[in-house]
Amino acid sequence: MAKVFTIPARPRLAERRKRERSSDPRYVDGQRLLIQAMRYLAVENRVSNRAAIELLSEHVRTRFRMSDSPLS
């Protein structure tokens, strides 16, 4: 049986370009809309809307985007 030798390649850090970060206005608007929905649900009936508030909170914490789709 033959032996396989691998030599790890070091990443070339100098060649990587740093990309400027900019906030997407759609993302910010989506987050704002989710927060407003959570506030509305909390004011209406905090106890019965708890599951919905937790679901929206999970999306906010995981950087959910309104334009995301599982089909794309």
C-alpha positions, 0 to 999 in steps of 0.5 A, spaced: 500 500 500 502 506 498 503 512 503 500 519 501 504 525 504 501 532 504 505 538 505 500 543 508 500 550 504 501 556 509 495 562 507 498 568 503 495 573 508 499 579 504 495 577 498 488 578 501 485 585 500 481 588 506 474 590 504 470 596 507 464 594 511 458 598 509 451 597 512 446 594 508 440 599 509 435 593 507 438 589 513 438 595 518 430 597 516 429 589 517 432 589 524 428 595 525 421 592 523 423 586 527 424 590 533 418 594 532 414 588 532 417 585 538 415 591 542 408 591 539 407 584 541 410 585 548 405 591 549 399 587 546 399 581 551 406 579 553 404 572 556 400 569 550 405 572 545 411 570 548 413 564 543 412 570 537 417 574 541 422 569 542 422 567 535 423 574 532 428 575 538 432 569 535 432 572 528 434 579 530 440 575 534 442 571 528 442 577 523 436 575 520 435 579 513 428 580 510 431 578 503 433 571 505 430 565 502 431 558 503 430 557 496 435 562 493 
